[in-house]
């Protein structure tokens, strides 16, 4: 068992929980995505717990890198991000499970054992987040780019200047964003995008 998380207390907690189980062994901990890839190569753990947000290479990129090299790797995301867009991205990257950090110790251990047996695990509350937004409607890369600039407080005119587009083009992109997210204005669009994990503000 290997864990990747940039918070030392989280890693220490996981080490303690996993180390106390007779059928599990904690073999290492990584503080960044790049370190996670290196430690996976060194230890080849049966299951790896991966945080999404880490410095440098994030958990999503690390997951893709590990699976590109080791297609049979069993990676479980353990994160505070509960947005449906975050969940979809992790599963599409190849994660075998998705856990939230406030879940019970028993659920974490159950997920590790289940994924080790070769089964994917989507806990009930994670599945409920996905079900809230069906059918799935994705924003285009350009729409996300426009919304990210709006989230920074830029006006349509300023967004247009940054992207090298006309103000009318920006208005059209925002109109599509509003329709897809089911919102009425820029503020609601940004709030909804943050809640769903479409955008993250560092």
N, C-alpha and C positions, 0 to 999 in steps of 0.2 A: 504494500500500500504506500503510495506516494501522494503528497499534498502540495499544491501550489497556491500560495496566498501571500499578499504583500503585508499582511498584519501579523506580527509575531505572536500575539495572543491567540489568534485564530489557529495558527499552526500548532502552538503548544497545546491548545485544547483538543485538536484533532489527534495529536500524537498520544495524549493521555487517554482519550476515549478508545482509540484503535488499539493502543498498546495493552489495554486491560482485557481485550478479548482473546480467549485462548486459541481461536482459529484464525487470528489475523496478526500480521507483523507490519509495523510501521518502518519503512526502509529509508525515508528521506523527506526533506521539505525544501521547497523552492520559493524564493521571494519575488520572482519575476517570470515572465513567459519564457524568456530565453533560457533561464536557469532550469525551468521545467522541462524544456526539450532536452537539454544536456543531461539532466538527472534521469529522464526516461530512458535515454540511450544507455546510460550506465547501469541502471537497475532493472529495467524491463518489468515493472510491477504488474501484478494481475489486474489491479484497478488503480486509477489515478483520480483524485479529486482536484478540480481546476476552478479557481476563481476567474471571473470574467475581466475584472478591472485590476490591472497590474501595470507597473511602470515599464516603459520601453515596449516590448512585445506584449500585447494583451492576451488574455486567456483564450479568446476566439482564434487568434492567429497561431498561438501555441498549439491549440487542439488540431488545427488544420495541418500544421507542420509535423506533428507527431504521427497523425494518421496517414500523411503522405508517405512517411518512412516506415511506419508500422501499422498497416491497415487493420490488423486484428486488435489494436489497442482498445482497452475499455476505459473510457473517460467519462466521469460524472461531473457536471458543472455544479458548483456550490457557491451561491452568490446572494447578494441582497437585491439584485435586479429581478423584479417580478413582472415586467412588461411583456406582453405577448410577442412583440417584435424581437426582444432579447431571446426569448425562449425559442422562437422559430429559427433565429440565426444559429443558436447553439446546436439545435437538433440537425439543422441542415449541414453544419460543419462536421457532424458525425458523433456528437455526444450521445452516450447510451442512457443518460439520466439527467435530470435537472432538479436540484434541491435548492431550497431557500435557507439562508443561514439561521433563521429563527425556528426551523423545524426541529422536532424532538430528536434527541440522541438515538432513540430506538428506530426512528424512521431513517436516519442516516445509515445506521448499521444494516438495517433491512435492505436498503437500496444497494449498498456495497455488495452484500452477499448475493442479491438477485442479479445484479449486473455481472458479477463474477461467474454466475451460472450461465450467462449468455443471453439474458432477457433484458430488454429495455424497461426503464422505470420512469413513469410520469405520474407523480403524486396527484391526488385528487384536486388539491387547490391550484396546482400548476395547470392541470388539464382544464379546470374551470376558467382560468385566465385566457386560455386559447379559445375556448368555446364562446366567450363573450364577444369575440370579434370574427365570427363566421357569417357569411363567407369572407375569406381573407382578401383584403384589398391593399395592395402595396403602393407606396409612393415611389415615383421614379427617382433616380439618383439626382437629377436636376431639381426636382421638387423638394427633396430633402435638403439640398444645398441652399435653395432659396429660403426654406423655413429656418435653417440654422442661422442664416444671416439676419432674418427677422427676429430670431430669439436673442440676438446680440443687440437689438434695439435699432437696427438700420431701417430707414424708410424705404419705400418702393424705389424711389429715385436713387438712393444710395446703393441698394441691392443691384439695381440695373447697372450702375457704374462699376461696381466690383466685378460683376459677371460679364461685362461688355455686351449687355443686351439692352433692349428698349424697356422703358417703364411699362408699356402695354404688355410686353412679353411676361414681365414679372407678375403683373396683375392676373394674366391668364393662368400662370403656374399656381398662384395663390388660390384662384377660383377652383382649380382642380383639387388642390390640397383640402380646401374647405369641404368640397363635395365628398371626397374620399374619407375624411375623418368625421364627417357629420357635424361640423361646427359652423358657427356664424361669423367669426371674426379672427383676426390675427392672434389676439391674446389667448383665445380659447384653443386655437390651433396649436400654439406653442405648448400650452399646458397639457393638452391631450397627448401630443407627441412625446413630451417628457414622461408622462405617466405610463405610456405604452412602451417606452424604450426605443422609440424611433429616433429620438434625439437624446444626447447626454451632454450636460453642461459641466465642464471641468472646473 
